[in-house]
Amino acid sequence: EGKKPSAREVVLISALSAMTVAGRAAFAALPQFKPVVAVVIIAGVAFGGEAGFMVGALSALLSNFYFGQGPWTPFQMFSWGIVGLIAGLLAPVLKKHIVALCAYGALAGGLYSLLMDVWSTLWADGYFNLTRYIAAVGSAAWFTAVYAVSNVIFLMLFAKPIGKILDRISVKYGISAKD
């Protein structure tokens, strides 16, 4: 709000969002095993929390044109966006330590799932029901674990090569984190 992003920033956020959409579609056959959170985290670390939030939110909105839009879409946008925002805030630590980056990737999988379980509870009851929320979290535990592990795998594979590319783009075009 109030910020006037450059065309380069808009193109970069769009390209990173397109990468997440392609990655989510490519792994459609594997439930919860998606590179979305990894790319959102990488974007947040490279360009700050605002860019991370935008990549996360746009990734949910755009990929759901393939996977299906619904009342869950705003929750996905918020959840993936928050993951990117927090990555931007933690960037100084996450850039230096791959273990911290992977730990955050695992935690981000859990955070995303916990936030989406809020939507599940609201959808089922029309209000927040703690008992149903706990049941939703428990029944999704296996999928949450798979998601957390997939985030770690994708971060270990892609954080360094994509991070180097984004660093070069940042230097070449003068795009930096502005949070």
C-alpha positions as CSV (number, residue, x, y, z in Angstrom):
1,E,0.0,0.0,0.0
2,G,1.5,3.3,-1.0
3,K,4.6,1.7,-2.4
4,K,5.3,2.1,-6.1
5,P,7.1,-1.1,-7.2
6,S,9.3,-0.9,-10.2
7,A,8.4,-2.9,-13.3
8,R,11.5,-5.1,-12.5
9,E,10.1,-5.9,-9.1
10,V,6.7,-6.8,-10.5
11,V,8.2,-9.0,-13.2
12,L,10.4,-10.8,-10.6
13,I,7.5,-11.5,-8.3
14,S,5.5,-12.7,-11.2
15,A,8.3,-15.0,-12.4
16,L,8.8,-16.5,-8.9
17,S,5.0,-17.0,-8.6
18,A,4.9,-18.7,-12.0
19,M,7.7,-21.0,-10.8
20,T,5.6,-22.0,-7.8
21,V,2.6,-22.6,-10.0
22,A,4.6,-24.8,-12.4
23,G,6.2,-26.7,-9.5
24,R,2.8,-27.3,-7.8
25,A,1.3,-28.5,-11.1
26,A,4.3,-30.7,-11.9
27,F,4.0,-32.5,-8.5
28,A,0.2,-32.7,-8.6
29,A,0.2,-36.5,-8.4
30,L,2.0,-36.4,-5.1
31,P,-0.2,-35.2,-2.2
32,Q,1.5,-32.5,-0.1
33,F,4.9,-33.0,-1.9
34,K,5.1,-29.6,-3.5
35,P,8.0,-27.0,-4.0
36,V,5.7,-24.0,-3.3
37,V,6.8,-23.2,0.2
38,A,10.5,-23.6,-0.7
39,V,10.2,-21.1,-3.5
40,V,8.2,-18.7,-1.3
41,I,10.9,-18.9,1.4
42,I,13.7,-18.4,-1.1
43,A,11.8,-15.3,-2.4
44,G,11.4,-13.9,1.1
45,V,15.0,-14.5,2.0
46,A,16.3,-13.0,-1.2
47,F,14.0,-9.9,-1.5
48,G,12.4,-9.4,1.9
49,G,9.1,-10.2,3.6
50,E,6.9,-8.1,1.4
51,A,8.1,-9.9,-1.8
52,G,7.8,-13.3,0.0
53,F,4.3,-12.5,1.0
54,M,3.4,-11.5,-2.5
55,V,4.9,-14.6,-4.1
56,G,3.1,-16.8,-1.5
57,A,-0.3,-15.1,-2.0
58,L,-0.1,-15.0,-5.8
59,S,1.1,-18.6,-5.9
60,A,-2.1,-19.7,-4.1
61,L,-4.4,-17.6,-6.3
62,L,-2.8,-18.5,-9.6
63,S,-2.2,-22.2,-9.0
64,N,-5.8,-22.6,-7.9
65,F,-6.9,-21.8,-11.4
66,Y,-5.5,-25.2,-12.1
67,F,-6.3,-26.9,-8.8
68,G,-9.7,-25.2,-8.2
69,Q,-10.7,-21.9,-6.6
70,G,-12.9,-21.9,-3.6
71,P,-13.5,-20.4,-0.2
72,W,-10.1,-21.9,0.9
73,T,-8.2,-19.8,-1.6
74,P,-7.9,-16.7,0.6
75,F,-6.7,-18.8,3.5
76,Q,-4.0,-20.4,1.3
77,M,-3.0,-16.9,0.1
78,F,-2.7,-15.7,3.6
79,S,-0.9,-18.9,4.8
80,W,1.7,-19.0,2.1
81,G,2.1,-15.2,2.3
82,I,2.8,-15.4,6.0
83,V,5.4,-18.0,5.4
84,G,7.2,-15.7,2.9
85,L,6.8,-12.7,5.2
86,I,8.4,-14.5,8.1
87,A,11.2,-15.8,5.8
88,G,12.0,-12.2,4.9
89,L,12.1,-11.2,8.6
90,L,14.4,-14.1,9.4
91,A,16.5,-13.6,6.2
92,P,19.7,-12.6,8.0
93,V,19.8,-15.9,9.8
94,L,18.3,-18.1,7.0
95,K,20.9,-16.8,4.5
96,K,23.8,-17.8,6.6
97,H,22.8,-21.2,7.9
98,I,21.3,-24.0,5.7
99,V,20.3,-25.8,8.9
100,A,18.2,-22.8,10.0
101,L,16.7,-22.5,6.5
102,C,15.7,-26.2,6.5
103,A,14.4,-26.0,10.0
104,Y,12.3,-23.0,9.0
105,G,11.1,-24.9,6.0
106,A,9.9,-27.8,8.2
107,L,8.2,-25.3,10.6
108,A,6.7,-23.4,7.7
109,G,5.0,-26.7,6.5
110,G,3.5,-27.0,10.0
111,L,2.5,-23.4,10.1
112,Y,0.8,-23.6,6.7
113,S,-1.1,-26.7,7.8
114,L,-2.2,-25.3,11.1
115,L,-3.5,-22.1,9.4
116,M,-5.4,-24.2,6.8
117,D,-6.9,-26.3,9.5
118,V,-8.5,-23.1,10.9
119,W,-10.3,-22.8,7.5
120,S,-11.3,-26.5,7.7
121,T,-12.9,-25.9,11.1
122,L,-14.6,-22.7,10.0
123,W,-15.9,-24.4,6.9
124,A,-17.3,-27.4,8.9
125,D,-19.0,-25.5,11.7
126,G,-19.4,-21.9,10.5
127,Y,-17.4,-20.8,13.6
128,F,-14.2,-21.8,15.3
129,N,-14.6,-25.1,17.2
130,L,-11.5,-26.0,19.2
131,T,-12.5,-29.7,19.4
132,R,-12.9,-29.9,15.7
133,Y,-9.7,-27.9,15.1
134,I,-7.7,-30.4,17.2
135,A,-9.3,-33.3,15.3
136,A,-8.4,-31.6,12.0
137,V,-4.8,-31.1,13.1
138,G,-4.6,-34.7,14.2
139,S,-6.2,-36.2,11.1
140,A,-3.8,-34.1,8.9
141,A,-0.7,-35.0,10.9
142,W,0.6,-37.4,8.2
143,F,0.1,-34.9,5.4
144,T,1.7,-32.1,7.5
145,A,4.7,-34.3,8.1
146,V,5.1,-35.1,4.4
147,Y,4.7,-31.4,3.6
148,A,7.4,-30.4,6.1
149,V,9.8,-33.0,4.8
150,S,9.2,-32.0,1.2
151,N,10.0,-28.4,2.1
152,V,13.3,-29.5,3.5
153,I,14.1,-31.5,0.5
154,F,13.2,-28.7,-2.0
155,L,15.1,-26.2,0.1
156,M,18.2,-28.4,0.1
157,L,18.0,-28.8,-3.7
158,F,17.0,-25.3,-4.7
159,A,18.0,-22.7,-2.1
160,K,21.6,-22.4,-3.2
161,P,21.2,-22.4,-7.0
162,I,18.1,-20.3,-7.1
163,G,19.5,-18.0,-4.3
164,K,22.6,-17.4,-6.5
165,I,20.5,-16.5,-9.5
166,L,18.4,-14.1,-7.4
167,D,21.5,-12.5,-5.9
168,R,22.8,-11.9,-9.4
169,I,19.5,-10.4,-10.4
170,S,19.4,-8.3,-7.3
171,V,22.9,-6.8,-8.1
172,K,22.4,-6.5,-11.8
173,Y,19.0,-4.7,-11.6
174,G,19.4,-3.0,-8.2
175,I,16.5,-4.9,-6.6
176,S,16.9,-5.4,-2.9
177,A,14.8,-6.2,0.2
178,K,12.9,-3.1,1.3
179,D,11.2,-4.3,4.4
